[in-house]
């Protein structure tokens, strides 16, 4: 579940009890402070306690989570940028949804994330976006395309068609093209070209107008 209002609120006494009675939590606090580069406030300790005590995530996994959030912030926003504990909490609940509660599953997730992070540059360059990392919304689109099996070269083809019809990069329209290709089983540039070549002839020799193409694309233009 996402962090919600029904999660328990840890009082100062609750946190003091965890620090006194639980060695794992006691060691986790300074490690987290070192990674975030700041002293944890009461609200921060409440979040950390929630991940550890309520969510049931082991201290070693939470430490990997915090390190991952720090690296992700550096990758997205540049050197010296650190995540907030709210951002750590949000990612922690995502890990819980994925069933990441031990070092092995965390290692698998982090390896996959690192591989994807390296590939973002290739996808962005094929969209003519250079010299900056993707923002979160762009990452979500690219993650979808990776999951569907599209290499950067196929995204480049979809980009060309998007610019032809929309005169500029339109993420929803481009995503709609790729969703349609995915339904057709076309993922590589060769499959797209072969698929297009195998289309039945149009009854009219006139090319589709942009508004006609847009109407056909509507059902694919979802997030």
C-alpha positions, 0 to 999 in steps of 0.5 A: 500500500502507499503511505496512508493516513492509517499508518501508525504515528510513532511518538517520541516515547515509541522512538526512544523505546526502539532506540533503547531496545532494538539494536538494528534500529539504533544502528540504522539511525546514524547510518541513515544520517550519514547517507542523507548528510543531516541529523534526522528530525522527529518527523524523519525518525517517525518515517524510519520507525514506520518502515522498520517497525510497521512495514517490517523491513529489516534494517539492512534492507532499509539501509540499501533503500536509503543508499538507492534513494541517494544515488537516484537523487544524484542521478536525477538532480546532480551531485550534492542533492539528497532525497527527503525522508518522505521520498525514501518512505514512498520508495520503501512502500514501493519496495514492499509492494514488490516484495523486497524484504531481503538483501537478495531481492534488493540486489536483484532490483538494484541491478535492474535499476542500474541497468535501466538507468544506463539505458535512459541516455540512449532512449533520450538521445533518440528523442533528441533530448541531450545533456540532461537526465530524464524527469520522473514522468519521462522515466515512467514512459521509458520504463514502459517501453523497456517492459514492452521490449522496445529498443531505442532504435524503435523509439526513434522510428516512433519519434519520427512519426510523432514529429511528422504528425504533431510537429514536435515531441508529444509523449502521449502520441509517441506512447500511443504509436508504441502501444499500437506496435506492441499490440501488433507484435512489432518491437524491432525496427525490422518488424515495424518496417515489415509490418508496415509493408504487409498492410493492405492497400488503402482504398484511397490513394490520398494519405491520411490527414493528421486529424484522421490519424489522431482519431485512430490513435486516441485509444492508444494515447493512454498513460 
